[in-house]
Amino acid sequence: MNFHRRRAHDEPEINLIPLIDVLLVILIFLAASTSFTRQRQLQVALPQAQAEAPDASPFLELAISRDGLYALDGHFVDAADDAALADALRQAAGAKPDLALRIDADGQATHASVVRALEAARLAHIGKVHFLTQARP
């Protein structure tokens, strides 16, 4: 015969050891994945636009509209690609080796259209490129 009384209700117990193990693994993962390198910042001195008297050397003026359309010395240029724009620059330059190109881009013109004009100037072997700026009021 079994004279021992059984407990009517077993008390639930919380085992904290697995919880502590999981938290330690998470802490180890965070410590291993955190980078402790110091990022360096590059000090850049941006140029300021200054109004100067235009030089007397001959130049071509390339205007770029906000829609990406080009006008060379006041005449519309149908430039489907860089080569077509470079051909128009070459024809306008003729045999003048020291000719400069002045780029007057609209403030809303895309960066790609200005870079395209620079690439066309490189293909046309124009070494001097100037940008026209507008002073802030």
Contacts in CASP RR format, 6 or more apart in sequence:
PFRMAT RR
TARGET T0000
AUTHOR 0000-0000-0000
METHOD contacts of the structure
MODEL  1
MNFHRRRAHDEPEINLIPLIDVLLVILIFLAASTSFTRQRQLQVALPQAQ
AEAPDASPFLELAISRDGLYALDGHFVDAADDAALADALRQAAGAKPDLA
LRIDADGQATHASVVRALEAARLAHIGKVHFLTQARP
49 133 0 8 1.000
49 135 0 8 1.000
51 135 0 8 1.000
57 98 0 8 1.000
57 100 0 8 1.000
57 128 0 8 1.000
58 96 0 8 1.000
58 98 0 8 1.000
58 99 0 8 1.000
58 100 0 8 1.000
59 99 0 8 1.000
59 100 0 8 1.000
59 101 0 8 1.000
59 102 0 8 1.000
59 130 0 8 1.000
60 72 0 8 1.000
60 73 0 8 1.000
60 89 0 8 1.000
60 92 0 8 1.000
60 93 0 8 1.000
60 99 0 8 1.000
60 100 0 8 1.000
60 101 0 8 1.000
60 102 0 8 1.000
60 126 0 8 1.000
61 72 0 8 1.000
61 73 0 8 1.000
61 74 0 8 1.000
61 101 0 8 1.000
61 102 0 8 1.000
61 104 0 8 1.000
62 70 0 8 1.000
62 71 0 8 1.000
62 72 0 8 1.000
62 89 0 8 1.000
62 101 0 8 1.000
62 102 0 8 1.000
62 103 0 8 1.000
62 104 0 8 1.000
62 117 0 8 1.000
63 70 0 8 1.000
63 71 0 8 1.000
63 72 0 8 1.000
63 74 0 8 1.000
63 104 0 8 1.000
63 105 0 8 1.000
64 70 0 8 1.000
64 103 0 8 1.000
64 104 0 8 1.000
64 105 0 8 1.000
64 106 0 8 1.000
64 109 0 8 1.000
64 113 0 8 1.000
64 114 0 8 1.000
64 117 0 8 1.000
65 71 0 8 1.000
65 106 0 8 1.000
65 109 0 8 1.000
66 106 0 8 1.000
66 107 0 8 1.000
66 108 0 8 1.000
66 109 0 8 1.000
68 109 0 8 1.000
68 110 0 8 1.000
68 113 0 8 1.000
69 76 0 8 1.000
70 76 0 8 1.000
70 77 0 8 1.000
70 79 0 8 1.000
70 85 0 8 1.000
70 88 0 8 1.000
70 113 0 8 1.000
70 117 0 8 1.000
71 77 0 8 1.000
72 88 0 8 1.000
72 89 0 8 1.000
72 92 0 8 1.000
73 92 0 8 1.000
77 84 0 8 1.000
77 85 0 8 1.000
77 88 0 8 1.000
78 84 0 8 1.000
79 85 0 8 1.000
79 88 0 8 1.000
79 116 0 8 1.000
79 120 0 8 1.000
82 116 0 8 1.000
82 119 0 8 1.000
82 120 0 8 1.000
82 123 0 8 1.000
83 120 0 8 1.000
83 123 0 8 1.000
85 116 0 8 1.000
85 117 0 8 1.000
85 120 0 8 1.000
86 119 0 8 1.000
86 120 0 8 1.000
86 121 0 8 1.000
86 123 0 8 1.000
86 124 0 8 1.000
87 124 0 8 1.000
89 101 0 8 1.000
89 120 0 8 1.000
89 121 0 8 1.000
89 124 0 8 1.000
89 126 0 8 1.000
90 124 0 8 1.000
90 125 0 8 1.000
93 99 0 8 1.000
93 124 0 8 1.000
93 126 0 8 1.000
98 128 0 8 1.000
99 126 0 8 1.000
99 128 0 8 1.000
100 126 0 8 1.000
100 127 0 8 1.000
100 128 0 8 1.000
100 129 0 8 1.000
100 130 0 8 1.000
101 121 0 8 1.000
101 126 0 8 1.000
101 127 0 8 1.000
101 128 0 8 1.000
101 129 0 8 1.000
101 130 0 8 1.000
102 129 0 8 1.000
102 130 0 8 1.000
102 131 0 8 1.000
102 132 0 8 1.000
103 114 0 8 1.000
103 117 0 8 1.000
103 118 0 8 1.000
103 129 0 8 1.000
103 130 0 8 1.000
103 131 0 8 1.000
103 132 0 8 1.000
104 131 0 8 1.000
104 132 0 8 1.000
105 113 0 8 1.000
105 114 0 8 1.000
105 117 0 8 1.000
105 131 0 8 1.000
118 129 0 8 1.000
121 127 0 8 1.000
121 129 0 8 1.000
END
